[in-house]
Amino acid sequence: MSAILTDADLQELSGLKQGAAQAKFLQRAYGLNVPRRPDGRVRVTWDAINQALTRGKTAPAAGPKWTK
């Protein structure tokens, strides 16, 4: 089970304090639709953040590119 980001982690990652603003940041920056608690705080795991960071990134092709 992956660890959930603490409120301090979320604030450091986003630079924002309010849950609604953090959720909007995570949507725009990482494409994550994160669940929120009834009090508005965001809940997201480190795995979700790491997967979003590596999504779409592939290793570069080996060898030279021979183009004219």
QUIBELFEN-V392753 format. One record per residue. N is the residue number from 1. PHI is phi in degrees with one decimal (none if undefined). BURIAL is 1 if it has 9 or more other ideal C-beta (glycine too) atoms within 8 Angstrom, else 0. D_FIRST is the distance of its C-alpha to the first C-alpha in Angstrom with 2 decimals. Layout:
n=N phi=PHI burial=BURIAL d_first=D_FIRST
n=N phi=PHI burial=BURIAL d_first=D_FIRST
This chain:
n=1 phi=none burial=0 d_first=0.00
n=2 phi=-81.6 burial=0 d_first=3.77
n=3 phi=-74.1 burial=0 d_first=6.59
n=4 phi=-86.5 burial=0 d_first=9.20
n=5 phi=-63.5 burial=1 d_first=12.61
n=6 phi=-77.7 burial=0 d_first=15.13
n=7 phi=-59.3 burial=0 d_first=18.53
n=8 phi=-66.4 burial=0 d_first=20.03
n=9 phi=-60.8 burial=0 d_first=17.71
n=10 phi=-63.5 burial=1 d_first=18.61
n=11 phi=-65.9 burial=1 d_first=22.20
n=12 phi=-66.8 burial=0 d_first=22.34
n=13 phi=-65.0 burial=0 d_first=20.85
n=14 phi=-94.8 burial=1 d_first=23.14
n=15 phi=77.4 burial=0 d_first=25.99
n=16 phi=-124.0 burial=0 d_first=26.13
n=17 phi=-101.0 burial=0 d_first=25.85
n=18 phi=-78.2 burial=0 d_first=26.03
n=19 phi=-59.6 burial=1 d_first=23.10
n=20 phi=-63.8 burial=0 d_first=25.28
n=21 phi=-67.8 burial=1 d_first=26.27
n=22 phi=-64.1 burial=1 d_first=22.73
n=23 phi=-61.8 burial=1 d_first=21.77
n=24 phi=-64.5 burial=0 d_first=24.95
n=25 phi=-61.6 burial=1 d_first=24.24
n=26 phi=-63.5 burial=1 d_first=20.79
n=27 phi=-67.7 burial=1 d_first=22.58
n=28 phi=-72.0 burial=0 d_first=25.47
n=29 phi=-79.6 burial=0 d_first=23.88
n=30 phi=-122.9 burial=1 d_first=20.79
n=31 phi=72.1 burial=0 d_first=21.57
n=32 phi=-98.8 burial=1 d_first=18.62
n=33 phi=-98.8 burial=0 d_first=19.34
n=34 phi=-94.8 burial=1 d_first=16.98
n=35 phi=-71.6 burial=0 d_first=16.92
n=36 phi=-125.7 burial=1 d_first=18.89
n=37 phi=-74.7 burial=1 d_first=19.29
n=38 phi=-58.5 burial=0 d_first=22.80
n=39 phi=-83.5 burial=0 d_first=23.79
n=40 phi=95.0 burial=0 d_first=23.14
n=41 phi=-73.2 burial=0 d_first=20.32
n=42 phi=-83.2 burial=1 d_first=17.80
n=43 phi=-127.8 burial=1 d_first=14.07
n=44 phi=-149.4 burial=1 d_first=12.20
n=45 phi=-94.5 burial=1 d_first=9.12
n=46 phi=-64.4 burial=1 d_first=10.10
n=47 phi=-60.1 burial=0 d_first=9.11
n=48 phi=-62.8 burial=1 d_first=11.62
n=49 phi=-65.0 burial=1 d_first=14.10
n=50 phi=-64.6 burial=0 d_first=14.02
n=51 phi=-65.1 burial=0 d_first=14.47
n=52 phi=-65.4 burial=1 d_first=17.26
n=53 phi=-67.8 burial=0 d_first=18.84
n=54 phi=-97.3 burial=0 d_first=19.13
n=55 phi=-62.0 burial=0 d_first=20.08
n=56 phi=83.3 burial=0 d_first=23.65
n=57 phi=-92.1 burial=0 d_first=24.12
n=58 phi=-123.0 burial=0 d_first=25.64
n=59 phi=-69.5 burial=0 d_first=27.33
n=60 phi=-65.1 burial=0 d_first=31.02
n=61 phi=-66.4 burial=0 d_first=33.49
n=62 phi=-78.3 burial=0 d_first=35.18
n=63 phi=94.9 burial=0 d_first=38.91
n=64 phi=-76.6 burial=0 d_first=41.51
n=65 phi=-102.5 burial=0 d_first=42.24
n=66 phi=-94.5 burial=0 d_first=45.87
n=67 phi=-124.1 burial=0 d_first=47.10
n=68 phi=-97.1 burial=0 d_first=50.55
